[in-house]
Amino acid sequence: MKNTFKKLLLCFLAAAAVITGSAAVKGMGDAEKVEPGKSLNIAAASKPGYCLRDWQGYIAVFEDDCRTPKTVTDIPTETLNNVDREKLRTGIEAGTREELLSLLEDLSS
């Protein structure tokens, strides 16, 4: 009975984390598009689009090196292993939305 409850709780928490992460990324909006006739800043284009960092004990999504998070997930960093927590202190970069979703899914499981 205890194991069944633990498995159900773990599945529920994992599903909630994935749903929350997906909703967070979905709410970020589309990336800026370059209009015809306007130049593209090559330096800005080479930077990653997203960065995951620890923000007040939770995983947060930052865009374009901002100081304030665009989205804060409900994934507590205290539940992660030491390696992942250390990576979050320095920032985990994701160039695309797909990479971001994959990282959030990995960190939530």
C-alpha positions in Angstrom: 0.0 0.0 0.0 2.8 2.4 0.9 4.7 1.7 -2.4 1.5 2.2 -4.4 0.9 5.6 -2.7 4.5 6.6 -3.3 4.3 5.7 -7.0 1.1 7.6 -7.4 2.5 10.6 -5.7 5.7 10.6 -7.7 3.7 10.3 -11.0 1.4 13.1 -9.9 4.3 15.4 -9.0 6.2 14.6 -12.2 3.1 15.2 -14.3 2.4 18.5 -12.5 6.0 19.6 -13.0 5.9 18.9 -16.8 2.5 20.6 -17.2 3.7 23.7 -15.2 7.0 23.8 -17.2 5.1 23.5 -20.5 2.6 26.2 -19.5 5.5 28.5 -18.3 7.2 28.2 -21.7 4.0 28.5 -23.6 3.3 31.8 -21.9 6.6 33.3 -22.9 5.5 34.3 -26.3 7.2 34.0 -29.6 10.8 35.1 -30.3 11.3 38.5 -32.0 11.4 38.4 -35.8 13.7 40.5 -37.9 11.8 42.8 -40.2 12.9 43.1 -43.8 15.4 46.0 -44.2 16.5 45.8 -40.6 19.9 44.4 -39.6 20.3 41.5 -37.3 22.7 42.0 -34.4 25.1 39.0 -34.8 26.3 39.2 -31.2 22.7 39.1 -29.8 21.9 36.2 -32.2 24.8 34.1 -30.9 23.6 34.3 -27.2 21.3 31.6 -25.9 17.6 32.4 -25.8 16.9 31.0 -22.4 18.7 30.3 -19.2 17.5 28.2 -16.2 18.7 29.4 -12.8 17.8 29.0 -9.1 15.5 31.8 -8.0 14.5 31.9 -4.4 14.7 28.0 -4.1 12.8 27.3 -7.4 13.9 26.8 -11.0 13.3 29.9 -13.0 13.4 30.7 -16.7 15.3 33.8 -17.8 15.4 35.3 -21.3 18.3 37.1 -22.9 20.4 37.5 -19.8 17.7 39.4 -17.9 18.1 39.8 -14.1 14.4 39.2 -13.4 13.0 35.8 -14.3 10.4 35.6 -17.0 8.8 32.5 -15.3 9.3 30.8 -12.0 8.4 27.1 -12.0 7.0 25.2 -9.0 10.1 22.8 -9.1 12.0 23.3 -5.9 15.8 23.2 -6.2 16.2 21.4 -2.9 14.8 18.2 -4.5 17.6 18.1 -7.1 20.9 16.4 -6.8 24.0 18.4 -6.0 25.3 18.5 -9.6 22.1 19.9 -11.0 21.9 22.5 -8.1 25.4 23.7 -8.9 24.6 23.9 -12.6 21.6 26.1 -11.8 23.7 28.4 -9.7 25.8 29.3 -12.7 22.9 28.9 -15.2 21.9 26.2 -17.7 21.6 27.7 -21.2 19.0 26.6 -23.8 19.1 28.0 -27.3 15.6 27.0 -28.3 12.2 26.5 -26.7 12.5 22.7 -27.4 15.8 22.6 -25.5 14.2 24.5 -22.6 11.3 22.1 -22.4 13.6 19.1 -22.5 15.7 20.6 -19.7 12.6 21.3 -17.6 11.3 17.8 -18.1 14.7 16.3 -17.1 14.9 18.4 -14.0 11.4 17.7 -12.9 11.8 13.9 -13.0 
